[in-house]
Amino acid sequence: MTRFLSTASGRSTRASKSARASKSARASRRARLVASRRRLCGQTLESRRLLAGDVDVFIRHDSLVLRGDADDNSVEIVATSVGDIVVSGKDGTTINGEAEPFVIAGAAATIERDLIARLGRGDNTLLVDGVTIGDDFVYYGGRDDDSVGLLRTDVGDDVTIRGGRGDFNFSLDISNVGDDLRISSFGGSSTIVVDDSLIADDTSLLLHGDEAFIVVRDSVHADDVFIRTGGGEDFVAVIGSELGDDTFLLLGSGDDSLYLEDVEFGDRVIGLAGRGDDAVEAIDITTTRDPLLLSFEGSSVAGASDIVDLAVAQLVDAEVRRPTLVDIATSNPDFSILVDLLIQADLVGAISTDDPLTVFAPNNDAFVSFVSEFGLTFEDGELSGVSLDVLTSVLLFHVAAGNVDSSEVLSSESIESLQGEPISVSLDPPTLDARAGLLAVDIRARNGIIHVVNTVLTPSILDGEG
């Protein structure tokens, strides 16, 4: 095994041209690239032409099929805490001509075979969150812009994405692909982000349009990786990842950048620059053979870390489109009592903050038991038998600051609640407050995380009650 620090290769036949391309000129190009990525990644549906359309959703041969019309369509496919799969239209998009979602009840969060989506010819977005797809995920782009995000999603076989003629965004975040990841795009600018994910076989990214912006971070690609960009000013970064076999990185004809940091390559690494003024920077990479990085002019990539941080932070607008804590609670009938009590205690605004929160959410059965245990009454959406101050204290005892995922919960002795008292944590079995078990964990919202508990947590203010 060979380790390399700051590996670069030059092209002597173009030395004079390289000299003319000064550092300031390259920095200016990088600044334009950052600005372009910010416009693309930060784009929301409100900033685009939006003529909301309709999407036909149906089951065919155990596969879930989405087929949109010619207008702009925005769809989310989300697995609920009880295993239902909910297909919802967003930003005015209707599902099968109705405002109500299409629900696959009792699905154990699993589509048995394929998920096939062709959302139509407009500006389209699709977010899949928390779903298991038994076989393939296939997406066909349209005439205008497309954005596709897979979050916490497991795909049994291939992911095949065929972008259309407009700008194209794709993110794979905290997800697993059982076979190949194949993405092709033929139109405008492309943004591809693969973060904290596993691809069990080959990865192929063929981007033939304008600027291509690719980040692979903290991911494992078990077999060959082939990346080919087009004629724009392209940026490719691979950081903190393992690439299992041969890696081919072929950049297009623009002024391109290749940035490699903390990467373990399985075998060959071949990077080929195009006809532009291209730069490569490789820091702390491991490979069984010397990397072959041909025809690159520069030995550093200006502003690489800032550019990568921007892309990962945006993740193709996934955070913008992901539902909030309140959205998740109000859309799940098993949280109806929790929602009623939050309204009664005037706490809806408190958990609608942009600052992330973690909510240990009791389901309805938990609240029914709580009402009985303490001799309270719950009628017409309101709890009686305790003061508003006590109710507020109880509810805030279920909320912690920040994104506290299940691994952090189970590695802690206690979690500090917004109520002020710590929530005790014990293991074998995992238990909170010495009374509540975890029914579901790591339900991610735009502004936090929800863990579902089967018993209401009881702060000390309840001592002597009941």
N, C-alpha and C positions, 0 to 999 in steps of 0.2 A: 504494500500500500504506500502511496506517495502523497504527501501533503504539500500544498502550494500556498504561498502567501504572495498576493499581488502579482498575479500572472498576467502578462500582456504580450501581444504580438504586433509587429509593425509591418508596413508594406513599403519597401525601399523605392519602388518605381513611382510612388506618389509622395515622396518626401517633400517636394516643393509645394505641392498643394496642401499637405499637412501643415507646413510652416505657415501658410497663409491663413489657415483656420485657427485663429488665436483662441486663447482661453476665454476671452470676453465674448467672442462670437459663439462659442459652444455654450457658454453659460446663458447667453441670450436665447439660444434654441431650447435649452432645457427649461427656461422660464416660460417660453411660449407653450411648451409641452405641458407643464404644470397647469397653466391657465386653461389650456384646452381640456385637460382631464378634469379640472374642477367644474367646467361647464357641463361636461358630459356626465360625470359621476354624480354631481350635485343636482342634476335636473330632476324636477318633480312633475307629476302630471299637471299640476296647476300652472306650470310655466310653459306648457306645450299647448298646441291646439287640441282641444278635447271635445269630441263629439261622441258621447258614450254610446256603445252599441249593445248587442246581445250575443250571448254565447250559448249554443246548444251543448248540453252535458248529458251523457248517457253511458250506460254499461253495455258493452258488446263483447261477447265471448270472454267474460271475466276481466276485460280491460276497461279502463276509464278513458273516455274519449271526449275531447273538447273541440268544438268547431265554431269559430267566430264569424261575424259578418264583416262588412267592409269598413266599419267605423272603428273608433278607438276602444279597445277592450282591456280591462284590468281585472285579473282574477287571482284569488288566493285559494289554495287547497291546504287545509290545516287539519291536523289530527287533534281531537279534543282529549281531555284528560280521561274520558271514559271509553276511548277508542273509536268513536265515530269519526268519519272523514267528512268535512264540510267544505263544499265548493261555493265560494261567495263571490259575487260581483262587487267591485269597488269603484268609487268615483263615478257612480251612475250606471255602470254596466249591469245589465240584467242577466239572469240565468234562466234559460228556457222561457224567455218572455216575462219573467216574474222578478220582483224584487227579493223574494225569498231565496235562500240558498238551496242547493242540491245536497242532500245529506245521505251518506251511506252509513246506516246505523249498524252497530254491532260488528264493525269491520276489523276490530283489533288493530286499528290504525294501519291496515294493510290493503293495498290493491293487489289482487291475486296475480294478475299477469302484467300487462303494460299500461303505462300512462302515455297517451298520444294527444298532443295539443297542436292545433293549427288555429290560431286566434284571429286570422283574417289579415286584411290589407292595410289596416290603420296603424297607429302607434299603440303597441300592445305591451302589457306587463303580466308576468306570471310568477307567483311566489308559491313554492311548495315547502311546507314546514312540518317536520315531525312525522312524515309519512314513510312507510315501507312499501316499496314497489317491487313486486315479486320478480318481474323480468326486466323489460326495457323501459327507459324514458326517452321519448322521441318528441322533439319540438321543431316545427316548421315555421320559419320567419316569413314575414309578408313584404309588402312594398315599402313600408315606412320603418320606423324605429321599433326595436324589440328589446325588452329587458326580461331576463329569466334568472330566478334565484332558487337554489336548492339549499335549504337550511335544515340541519338535523334530520336528513333524509337518507335512507338506505335504499340503494338500487341493486337488485339481484344480479342483473347482467349489464347491458351497455347503456351509456348515456350518449345519445346522438342529437346534436343541436345543429340545425341548418339555418343560419341567419339569413335575413332577407337583403334588400337593397339599401336599407337605411342604416343608421347607427345601431350598433348591437352591443348590449351589455350582458354579461353572464357571471354569476357567482356560485361557487360551490363552497359551503361553509359548514364545518363540523358534520361532514357527510361521508358516506362510503359508497363506492362504486364497485360492484362485484366483478366486472370485466373491463371493457374498454371505455375511455372517455374520448369522444370524437366531436370536435367542434369545427365548423366551417362557416365562413362569412364572406360575402361577395360585394358588399356595398360600401357604406361610409366608414366611420371610425368604429373601432372595436375595443371594448374593455373586458378583459377576462381576469377574474380573481379566483384562485383556488387556495383556500385557507383552512388549515387544521382538518385535512381530509385524507382519505385513503382511496387510491385507484389500484385495483388488484391486477390489472393487466396493462395494456398499452395506453398512452396518452398521445393524441394527435390534435394539434391546433393549426388549422390552415386558414389564415386570415388574408384574403386577397384584396381587400378594399383600401381605404385610406390609412390613417394612423392606427397602429395597433398598440395596445397598452396591456401588458401581461404581467401578472404577479403570481408566483407560486410560493406559498409561505407555509412552513410548519406542516408539510404534507409528505406522504409516502406514495411514490409511483413505482409499482413493483416490477414493471417491465420497461419496454422501450418508450422513449419520449421523443416526439418529432414536432418541432415548432417551426412554422414557415410564415413570415409576415410579407406584407405587400409593399406598396410604393411610397407610403407616407413616412413621417418621422416617428419611428417605432421605439418602444422601450420594453425590454424584457428583463425581469428580475426573478431569480430563484434564491430563496433565503430559507435556511433552517430546515432543509428537506432532504429526503433520500430518494434517489432515482436509481431503479434497480438494475438496468442493463444498459443498452446503448442510448446515448442522448445526442440528438441532432438539432442544432439551433441555426436556422438559415434566415438571415435578415434580408430585408428588401432593398429597394434602390434609394431610399431616403437617408437622412442623417440619423443613424440608429444608435442605440445604447444597449449593451448587455452587461448586467450586473449579477455576479454570483457571490454569495456569502454563506459560509457554514453549510456547505452542501456535500453530501456523500454520494458519489457516482459509483454505480456498480461496475461499469466497464468503460467503453470508449466515450469520450466527450469530444464532439466535433462542432465548432462554431465557425460559421462562414459569413463574413460581412458582405454587404452588397456594393453598389456603385457609389454610395455617398460617403460622407466623412463619419465613419463609425468608430465607436469607442467600446472597450471592454475593460471591466475591472473584476478580478477574482480574488476573494479574500477567504482564506481558511477553507479550502476545498480538499476533498479526499477522493482519489481515484486509483484504480489499479494500473492505468496507463497514463503517460503524459497527455494532458489535454491538447488538442489540436485546434487552436484559435487563429484562423487565417484572415488576413487582409483587413485587420482592424488598425485604424490610425492612432487612436488615443489610448492611454493607459489608465484613465480614470473616468468616472461618470459623475459629473457635477450634480449635486443635489439629490443623489439617488435615495437616501433615506427619507427625505421629505416627500418625494414622489410616491414611494411605497406606502408611507404612513397615510397619505391622502387616499390612495386607492383602497387600502384595507378598511379605513374608517368609513368610506362611502359604501363599499360592497354593493355596488350597483343599486343604490337606493333601498337596499333590503330593510335597513332600520326604519326608513321613512314609511315603508309599506307594511311593516310588521305591526300587528295590533298592539294597543296599549294594555296595561293592566286592567283598566276599566272596561275596555273592549272585550277582553277575554272573560271577565267576570259576568258582564251583562249578556254575553252571547251563550253562556252555558247555563241551562236551567238548574243544574245541580248547585249553583252558587246563588240562587235567587234570594235566599234568606240573608246571606252575607251582603248582597247588594242592598236589600231593604234596610239592614242595620247601618250600613255605611251612609245611606241617605238620612236615616233618622239621626245619626250622630254628626251629620254635616261633615263627613270625612272624604267624600268623593273627590273634592278638590285636592286634598292632601296627598292622595295617591295618584293624582294626575300630573304631578310635577315631572319636569324633564330629568331631574336628578334620579338615578336608578334606585329602586327599592326592591326588597325581597319580601314577599307576602306568603305567610303560612296560612293557607286558605282552608277553613273548615267547610266541608260540604253540608248539604241540608240535613242529612242524618245526624251529623255531629251537633248541629244547633238544636235539633229536636231533643236529643239526649241531654244537652246542656240546659234547656228550658225545664225539662222534667227534674233534673238533678237539683236545681236550685229553686224549684217551686215558682217559676216565673210563668208569664203568659205571653204568647205571641199570636196576635190577631190583627188582621187587616194590615199586614206589613209592618207592624210596630211591636217592640218588646216593652212589656210593662212589668213592674215588680222591682226594678232597680233604677237608680237615678241616671240621668244623662251622663254625668261625670263618670260613673262606674262603667257604663256601656262604652264610652269613649276610651277609657283605660283598658278595658278588655280587648277592644279592637286593635288599639295601637300596640298591644302586647303581641300581636301576630305580625308585626311589620318590623323589618330591620333595614338599615341604610345600606345601599350598595347592591351589587349583584353577588349574592352569596349562593353559589351553586351547591349541588348536593355533596360533591366531594369536600368542599370547605365545611359544610354543615357537619358531616360525619367525621371530620378530623378535628372538630372543636369540642371543648368541654361545655361551652355555652355560647349563645349568640345574643349580643346586646340588642334589645328591642327599642323601638321609638318611645314606648311607654316609660322606659328608664330602667326596668328590671331585666336581668339576663334570662334568656330562655335556656334551661338546662338541656344538655344533649347526652344521651347514653346509647350504647350499642348492644347488639345481641339480645333482642332485636333493636333496630334503630328506633329511639323513642325521644320525643320532645316533652319537656315539662313533666317528666315521669308519668305521662298519661296518654300521649298522642302518638299514633303511628303514622308513617308516611304512605299515602296511597298512590301518589304520583309526584315526580320530581322534575325540575328543570324545564318547566313550561316557560319559554322565553317570550317576553314582551318587548316592545320598543323601549320602555322605561323600567325594565326590571325582570324579575323571575318570580314565578309562582310555584310553590310546593303545596300539594293538597294533603291535608291531615284529616284523620277520622274522628278527632275529638277536639273540642274547644279548649284552648290553653287558658289557664286560670292564674292571673296575677294575684299578688297578696291582698289587693283591695277587696277581693272576694272572700277573704277569710271571715268566717262567721256568718256568711250568707248561706241560704239554703237550709 
